[in-house]
Amino acid sequence: MEITFNDKKILIAGAGSDFAQPLIPEFINDTNKVGLAVFTSADRLTNYMNKKNVKIFSSDLSIPENGISLVENFVEWAGGIDIFIQLTGKVSNPCSFESLNVTDWNHDLDVNLTTPFFMAQTALKYMPPYSKIILTGSASAGQHGGGLKTFAYGVGKCGIGRVVRGIAKYSGDKKVLINCIAPGFINTRMHIKAGKSPSDIVKRTETVPLKCAGEVSDVTSLILYLVSDQNRYINGQTIVIDGGDFL
């Protein structure tokens, strides 16, 4: 089943993430307009800086108002928006529940929940029928509240599933489809950033029923289908990609 994208206006928030890297080439052609939003990993987008119909936006999405401005600036540049994909996520300070402070709590909720909500809310204002929105949750957060050192992150990512369900009820009248992807233990840089050691990662892999971590392509192939014209009826769902880890 070949999936292609033509005459689409596509915004990816978190374009420097591991999940974004294989997605971006699927969208770049002479007919699409593609916005790539990045803040700390701009070096991963150097190949796209001079591409036709591609614009790179620098935005600190730990601030919800910046998320709103990002979407509005993209719409002004592209002349609309058909697809919005949010791939951002961050753990401010991996620590125990007892050590979590107010600053880190608020920061993680803003990055992982509040800003994604307001970006989706803003995008919806400009979207024509059968546009698509993807927000990113977490299999671990949805089932178990996240890891022992990532409590606020887990709360934020768990909330994304509820955001998607709520928006889907409203956006149905507009024929805009919104879904949440919830990756499980996927082979990305996020684990090291969250405080896991190489030995932690090996041990964690052994707990997955398939005895292996998932690959980025396991997630991105699903995203491509969900935002394609072939998806006409999957809406308001949180789809877990975890190899059966949280059954």
C-alpha positions, 0 to 999 in steps of 0.5 A, spaced: 500 500 500 503 506 497 502 512 501 503 519 497 502 526 499 500 532 494 498 539 495 498 538 503 500 544 508 504 540 513 507 542 520 511 538 524 513 540 531 519 536 534 522 536 527 529 534 530 526 528 534 528 521 532 521 520 529 521 526 525 527 524 521 524 518 517 517 522 516 520 529 513 522 526 506 515 523 505 512 529 505 517 534 501 515 534 494 514 540 489 506 540 491 507 540 499 508 546 503 512 543 509 514 547 516 519 544 521 519 546 528 525 545 532 529 548 538 534 544 540 536 540 535 536 544 529 543 541 526 538 535 524 535 539 519 541 542 515 539 538 509 532 542 508 534 549 509 534 550 502 529 546 500 523 549 496 517 549 499 520 548 506 520 553 512 524 551 518 521 555 525 525 555 531 520 555 537 521 554 544 515 549 545 515 549 553 512 556 553 504 554 550 504 561 547 509 560 543 506 553 540 500 558 538 504 563 535 508 557 531 501 554 528 499 561 526 506 563 523 505 557 519 498 558 517 500 565 514 506 562 511 503 556 507 496 559 506 493 554 511 494 547 514 492 540 512 496 536 517 499 537 524 504 532 527 506 533 534 512 529 536 515 533 542 516 531 549 521 532 554 523 530 561 526 536 565 529 533 571 529 525 572 528 524 579 524 521 584 517 522 586 519 525 592 524 530 589 520 533 584 519 540 585 514 545 582 518 548 577 520 542 573 513 539 574 510 545 571 515 545 565 514 538 564 506 539 563 507 545 559 512 541 554 508 535 554 501 537 555 499 544 555 502 546 549 500 540 544 493 542 546 493 549 544 497 547 538 491 542 536 486 547 538 489 553 534 490 548 528 483 546 528 481 553 527 484 553 520 483 546 517 479 544 512 475 537 512 479 531 512 485 534 515 489 530 520 492 532 527 497 527 531 499 528 538 504 524 541 502 520 548 506 514 551 504 507 552 507 507 559 504 513 561 497 511 559 498 504 562 502 505 568 503 513 569 510 513 567 517 511 569 519 512 577 524 518 575 519 521 570 513 522 574 511 529 571 512 527 564 508 521 565 502 525 567 503 530 561 503 524 556 497 520 559 493 527 559 494 527 551 489 521 550 484 525 554 485 531 550 485 527 543 478 524 545 475 531 547 477 534 541 475 529 537 468 530 539 468 537 537 472 536 531 467 531 528 463 536 525 469 539 522 470 532 519 477 533 522 481 527 525 485 527 531 489 521 534 494 520 539 500 515 538 503 512 544 510 509 543 512 504 548 519 502 549 522 504 542 529 505 540 530 512 541 535 517 544 529 519 549 531 513 554 538 516 555 536 523 556 531 520 561 536 518 565 537 510 563 544 507 563 546 502 557 545 497 562 538 499 564 536 499 557 538 492 556 534 490 562 528 493 560 528 490 553 528 483 556 521 485 559 518 486 553 514 480 550 518 480 544 524 481 547 526 487 543 525 494 543 521 497 537 524 501 532 522 508 529 519 505 523 514 501 527 511 508 529 512 512 523 509 507 518 503 508 523 503 516 523 504 516 515 497 512 515 493 516 520 495 522 516 494 520 509 487 520 505 486 513 506 485 514 513 477 516 513 474 513 519 480 512 525 478 518 530 479 520 537 484 514 538 490 512 542 494 507 538 499 503 542 505 501 539 509 497 544 510 490 542 505 487 547 509 490 553 503 493 557 498 488 556 
